[in-house]
Amino acid sequence: MPKFLRIGLHQSNVSGYTSKAWCVRRVGSAVFLKWGAVEVHGAGAARKVYWTLPPRVKTIRCGTAQRAQDYAKAAIAKRRNHRYEPLTGAIANRRRSAGRGPEPKQALGTILFVDIVGSTAKAARLGDARWTTVMGLYYAAVRKELKALRGKEVVTTGDGLLATFKAPDAGVRCASAIHEAVRTLGLQIRVGLHAGEFKVSGGEVIGLAFHIGARVAAKARAGEVLVSGAVRDLMSKSSVGFKDRGVHQLKGVPGRWRLYRVER
């Protein structure tokens, strides 16, 4: 994700000031923006940048990958013309001190990741106007099922959505309901679920479990709901059937993972 820091009256070798950071990322036909106030401490290679408050975020759906690429290029060029310098390091959450509130709380839940299969080709066939309508109906259908089964939406990622559930059976039932709900839109989706620990800090959630859920979904075929062994083990006494899909390496995740397909 390209990141930029506004210099303003300051220079990159100055420490201890507040400025503004801006980030852009393109995924397929969508562009994700993030911006907000930051604190800059240190200089040179030792410089650290922290969000002073949770940054604002915005998703721009451009319809096609080429339009998204053009939008991102124009946005980056604009920032470079407004006294922004590129940032090579990460922007961390605000540093905590003894008087800055409690540490993030540990939580245990089920993570669901759903996305559309072949969305770029579908968007190209339908055209921008029709695709925008379809995407609106798609997200409305997904959120309706989330609400019915008390799922909590975490973030949308282009054509995908990440959510959490307190119980794995609710996540599995929601995945099946989403499949049925979007079928009339002519869409094929894939869903991945994983159960694990994560941290909750205010309205933010953090943890490797979210990455695992997304990687499980990436292994699913069109129309499949895949779950990790953790989900299957928690549902060992459930009436839901599972079929072994073998052992897989999940990109960026240590170890090898046995995955199971939900038999609906």
Secondary structure, 3 states (H helix, E strand, C coil): CCEEEECCCCCCCCCCEEEEEEEEEEECCEEEEEEEEEEEECCHHHCEEEECCCCEEEEEECCCHHHHHHHHHHHHHHHHCCCEEEECCCEECCCCCCCCCCCCEEEEEEEEEEEECCHHHHHHHHCHHHHHHHHHHHHHHHHHHHHHCCCEEEEEECCEEEEEECCHHHHHHHHHHHHHHHHCCCCCEEEEEEEEEEEEECCEEECHHHHHHHHHHHCCCCCCEEEEHHHHHHCCCCCCEEEEEEEEECCCCCCEEEEEEEEC
